[in-house]
Amino acid sequence: MQQRMTTLCLGVWDHLVKVADVDGDERIGEAEYKAAFAAGMLETPAAFDSGYQPFLAAIMDIADADHDGRLTEDDEVRWTGALMGLPEADARAAFHHLDRDGDGYITTGDLLAAIRAYYFDEAPGSAGSWLLGPLDR
């Protein structure tokens, strides 16, 4: 799982370098990142959502053990631990913040909402503030 996610993330990085690295130094400065993000991801809500769909599909493909299109709490613990080294207790806490309707599952929609909140919602308790685990570890 970790190798596949690493490959996916490196592919995302390569794409980002192609569209954002204006000066060709193979690095993306803050201004380059903001300009590329605004130009490609913030034009419309649909553009933002479509930018994350391949990443979310890959997460679901890898992490969804029973392939039902939803992540269980154990799925969340397994993939966040493998990819980000998130401790189990933190992953379980994050799961409950991301499961917006409290049905015991995280869907692609829940993840997308958390990503949107990560970028646009500064409220301390928003799903975005829990996307990568607690902020105060």
C-alpha positions as CSV (number, residue, x, y, z in Angstrom):
1,M,0.0,0.0,0.0
2,Q,2.7,2.5,0.9
3,Q,4.6,1.9,-2.3
4,R,1.5,2.5,-4.4
5,M,0.6,5.7,-2.5
6,T,4.2,6.9,-2.8
7,T,4.1,6.3,-6.5
8,L,0.8,8.2,-6.7
9,C,2.1,11.1,-4.7
10,L,5.2,11.3,-6.8
11,G,3.0,11.4,-9.9
12,V,1.0,14.2,-8.4
13,W,4.2,16.1,-7.6
14,D,5.6,15.6,-11.2
15,H,2.3,17.0,-12.6
16,L,2.5,19.9,-10.1
17,V,6.1,20.7,-11.2
18,K,5.0,20.8,-14.8
19,V,2.2,23.2,-14.2
20,A,3.6,25.3,-11.3
21,D,7.4,25.5,-11.7
22,V,7.4,28.7,-13.8
23,D,11.1,29.4,-13.4
24,G,12.2,25.8,-14.2
25,D,14.3,25.2,-11.1
26,E,12.4,21.9,-10.3
27,R,11.2,23.5,-7.1
28,I,7.9,25.1,-6.4
29,G,8.0,28.3,-4.4
30,E,5.1,29.6,-2.4
31,A,4.1,32.2,-5.1
32,E,4.3,29.5,-7.8
33,Y,2.2,27.1,-5.8
34,K,-0.5,29.8,-5.0
35,A,-0.6,30.9,-8.6
36,A,-1.0,27.3,-10.0
37,F,-3.5,26.4,-7.3
38,A,-5.6,29.4,-8.0
39,A,-5.4,29.1,-11.7
40,G,-6.2,25.4,-11.9
41,M,-8.0,24.4,-8.7
42,L,-9.9,27.4,-7.6
43,E,-11.5,28.5,-10.8
44,T,-14.7,26.7,-9.9
45,P,-15.8,24.2,-7.2
46,A,-16.0,21.5,-9.9
47,A,-12.4,22.2,-10.9
48,F,-11.3,21.8,-7.3
49,D,-13.3,18.6,-6.9
50,S,-12.0,17.1,-10.1
51,G,-8.4,17.9,-9.2
52,Y,-8.7,15.6,-6.2
53,Q,-10.8,12.8,-7.7
54,P,-7.9,10.7,-9.0
55,F,-6.1,10.9,-5.6
56,L,-9.3,10.0,-3.7
57,A,-10.1,7.1,-6.1
58,A,-6.6,5.7,-5.4
59,I,-7.0,6.0,-1.7
60,M,-10.3,4.2,-1.9
61,D,-8.9,1.6,-4.2
62,I,-6.0,0.9,-1.8
63,A,-7.6,1.4,1.6
64,D,-11.1,0.1,1.2
65,A,-10.5,-3.5,2.2
66,D,-13.9,-4.9,1.2
67,H,-14.1,-2.6,-1.9
68,D,-17.6,-1.3,-1.0
69,G,-16.7,2.3,-1.7
70,R,-16.5,3.2,2.0
71,L,-13.7,3.2,4.6
72,T,-14.3,1.7,7.9
73,E,-12.6,2.9,11.0
74,D,-10.1,0.0,10.7
75,D,-9.5,1.0,7.0
76,E,-8.7,4.5,8.1
77,V,-6.3,3.4,10.8
78,R,-4.5,1.1,8.4
79,W,-4.0,3.5,5.5
80,T,-3.2,6.6,7.6
81,G,-0.7,4.6,9.6
82,A,1.0,3.1,6.5
83,L,1.1,6.4,4.5
84,M,1.6,9.0,7.2
85,G,2.7,7.1,10.2
86,L,-0.4,8.4,12.1
87,P,-0.7,6.7,15.5
88,E,-3.8,4.5,15.9
89,A,-5.5,6.7,18.5
90,D,-5.1,9.8,16.3
91,A,-6.4,7.9,13.2
92,R,-9.4,6.7,15.2
93,A,-10.1,10.3,16.4
94,A,-9.7,11.6,12.9
95,F,-12.1,9.0,11.5
96,H,-14.9,10.3,13.8
97,H,-14.3,13.8,12.7
98,L,-14.4,12.8,9.0
99,D,-17.5,10.6,9.2
100,R,-19.8,13.5,8.7
101,D,-23.1,11.6,9.0
102,G,-22.0,9.3,11.8
103,D,-22.8,6.2,9.9
104,G,-19.5,4.5,10.7
105,Y,-18.0,5.0,7.3
106,I,-16.0,7.6,5.4
107,T,-17.0,8.0,1.8
108,T,-15.2,9.7,-1.1
109,G,-17.6,12.6,-0.4
110,D,-16.5,12.8,3.2
111,L,-12.9,12.9,2.2
112,L,-13.5,15.5,-0.4
113,A,-15.4,17.7,2.1
114,A,-12.5,17.4,4.5
115,I,-10.0,18.4,1.8
116,R,-12.1,21.4,0.9
117,A,-12.3,22.3,4.6
118,Y,-8.5,21.8,4.9
119,Y,-8.0,24.6,2.4
120,F,-10.9,26.9,3.1
121,D,-12.3,26.4,6.6
122,E,-10.2,27.8,9.5
123,A,-12.6,26.6,12.2
124,P,-10.7,24.6,14.8
125,G,-13.2,21.7,14.8
126,S,-13.7,21.4,11.0
127,A,-13.2,18.1,9.2
128,G,-10.3,19.8,7.4
129,S,-8.4,20.4,10.7
130,W,-8.6,16.6,11.2
131,L,-7.8,15.5,7.7
132,L,-4.2,14.6,8.6
133,G,-4.8,13.9,12.3
134,P,-4.9,16.2,15.2
135,L,-3.0,19.5,14.9
136,D,-1.8,19.6,18.4
137,R,0.3,16.4,18.6
